[in-house]
Amino acid sequence: MKNKVLVVDDEKNIRLTLKKALSNADYEVETAVNGEDGLAKLKEEEIPVVLLDMKMPGMDGIQFLKEVTNKEIETKVIMITGYGSVETAVETLKLGAVDYLRKPFKPEEIINIVQDVFERYKVENSEKEVESFEEYIMLAKNAINKRDFSKAKEMLQQATSLDSEKPEPFNLLGIIYEMQHKQGEAMKMYRAALALDPGYKPANENIERAGESMGSIDLDDVNFGDDEEEE
């Protein structure tokens, strides 16, 4: 099934340009001639991404965004803005738009920005579907590798809420604190993991390594606990 995009613009040439570029990139494209028409289409079916012109007669882009927010319509809006209106476009991000596209634009710019938004949309949906302890641990490890420690801690908190008796979250928290150069906090987390499972090898190895590392850390030397999962 193709990813679907709704183009909302009162200018026919813009609608045709966007539809052609996205169709050539294998997207399914719906079009709407104004804000009211666009909202009606969103009420009829779920369309993940909307390309929305900021200035239109009747309901403009700002009003459209507010309606989408007020009616809790699940879609990602990319605002299309003209010359000299970048500041206004940035303001729309605060109202809920996920990105903006400035006129004049090239076909590859359209495709790149829509592709990026769809990737974000898929990630958000996949995280909404996370239900198991193991999935939260996997997401936490991915976040640690990207050095997104805030996200990693959030995932570990969710994992602990599902099973507070497993040592894995505390071992990973220890790794995070080490990477943040908080050796004391790291050792506390490793010990907390061992308090839950004295035989948990990753925490034992990390304590031994951390004691010798003098504050420096190489992720290649860290034991994430992957071997434990495979056994």
N, C-alpha and C positions, 0 to 999 in steps of 0.2 A: 504493500500500500504506500502511495506517494505521500510525502509531507505536504500539508496544505497551507496555503498563504492567502490572506484576504488583502487586496489592495483597495484602499479608500482614497479617492482623489477626484475632484470635480473636473480636472483637465484630461480630456480624452487621450491626448498624446502621451501624457505621463502614464496613464493606466495601460496603454498599449505597450509602451517601452518596458515597464516593469513586468507585465505579463509575459512578453516575449523572452526577456532575459531569464526569468525564473522558470518558465516552461522549458527552455533549452537546457536548463540545469536539472531537469527532471522533477520540478515541483508542480503540484496541482494548484492552479491559481483561480480564485474567485475575485470579481471586481465589484465595487460599489461606487456610485456617482456622487454620494454625499454621506455625511455622518449618520443621518437617519436610516438610509439604506444599509449602511454598514452594520449598525446596531441590530437591524432586523435580521440580517444574515447570521449574525453571531447568536441570536436567540433561537434560530432555526437549527443550527448545528454547531458543534465544537470545532473551532478553527484555531490551531495553536499559535499562529503568528499573524499579526496585522501590520501592514505598511500603511501609515496614516499621514495624509497631508495636514499640515498645521493650519493653513488658511483656506477655508472653504466657505461659501455662502451658507447661511443657515447655521447648522451646528458645526462649529469649527473643531479643530483637533483637541483643544483644551477641554471643551465641553464633552467631547466624545470620551476622552480619558476619564473624566469625572463620572460619566455614566457607567463606564466599564467597571470602575472601582466601586461605585455605589451599589450596582446590581450584582457585584461579586462574580463577574464573568471571567472564566478561566481562559486568558489569552495573554500573549506577550506583544506589546505594542512598540513598533519602531517608528519614530516620528520623522516625517519628511519636512525639511525646512529650507526656505529660500535664502538668498543673499542677506547678510547682515542680521540674521535672526538666530545666531548660534546661542546667544545668552538666553533667549526665550526657549530654545530647544533644551538647553541644560535645565531650565526651570521645569520643563515637562518631565524630566527624569525624576524629579522630586515628587511629581504627581503620579508616578507609576510606570512611565515609559521605560523600556529597558535599554534603548539606544536611540540614536538619531542618524539620519542620512541627509547630507547637505546637497542641495542643488547647485550646479549641475553635477550629475554623477555618471560614472561609467558602469557598464553592465557587470564587470567583475567586482566592483564595489558593492553592488546590490547583492550579488551572490554570496560574497564573503560575509557580509553583515548578517544576512538571513541564515546562512549556515552556522555562524557563531551562535546566534540566538537559539537555533534548534538544538545545538549541542548542549547549551546551558539548560534548556527545557528538559532534555532527556536526563541529564544528571539530576536535576531537581526531582523529576518523577521517580527515578530509580531510588533516590534516598527516601522518598515518601513510602516506598514499598518495602523498605528494610524492616524485617520483623525478628530476625534471629540475632543472638549474641555473636555468632561467628561473622555475620555480615557487618555488624558494627565494628568488630575488631579489624576486619579487612579494610573498611573505610578509614579507620583511624591510622592504620599503617600507611595507606596511600597518602593521607594528609601529612603524616610525619615526613615521608620522603619528599614531599613538596614544601616542607617547612611551614605548613599552615597549622601551627600549634593550637590556635583557638578552635579550629574545626576538629582537630584530633581529640582535644579534650572533651568537646561536645559529644563526639562519637563514643568515647570511653565512658562518659557519664551515662549514656544510653545503655551501653553494654552492661555496666554495673547495676543499673536499675533492673535489668533482666535476670542477672545472676551475680549476686554480691559475694559469692563464695569462691569464685575463680580467680586465679592469680594474674591472668594475662593483662587486664587493664592496668594493674599497679606496676607491672614490669614495663609496660609501654609509657606510663606516666613518668617512670624513672628515666627512661630514654629522653623524653621531652625535656625534663628538668636538666639533664646533663647537657643537652644541646643548647639550653638557655644559660649554661654555666652556673647552675644552682646545684652544686655537688651535694650539699647537705640534704636538700629536698629530694634529690635523686636517690640517695642512699635510704632515706625513709621509705620511699615507694618500693624499692627493691626488697627491703626488709618486710614491708607489708605483704608483698607477694609471697615471701617465704613463710610468713606467719600463717597464711592460708594453706600453703602447700610446701612443707620443708624440703621436699624432693624436687621442686620445680627448677630444672636445670638452667633455663635462660636467666632467671634472676640471680642464681648463684654465680654464673659466669659473668654477668654484668657487674655484680658487686666486686668480684675479684679484679676485673678489668678496670673498673672505675677507680679502684684504690690505687692502681698503678699508673693511671693516665695523667694525673696531675692537672685535671681540668680540660684537657683536649679530648676530642671525640671524633672518630671516623666511623661513619655508618656501616662501612664494610666489616668493622670489628664488633659491631653491636649484635647481640642475640635478640631478635624480635620474637622468637618463639615459633618460627615457621617449622622447624624440625619436629617440635612437639606435636603440631597439628597433623603432620604426615604420619606419625607413628600410630 
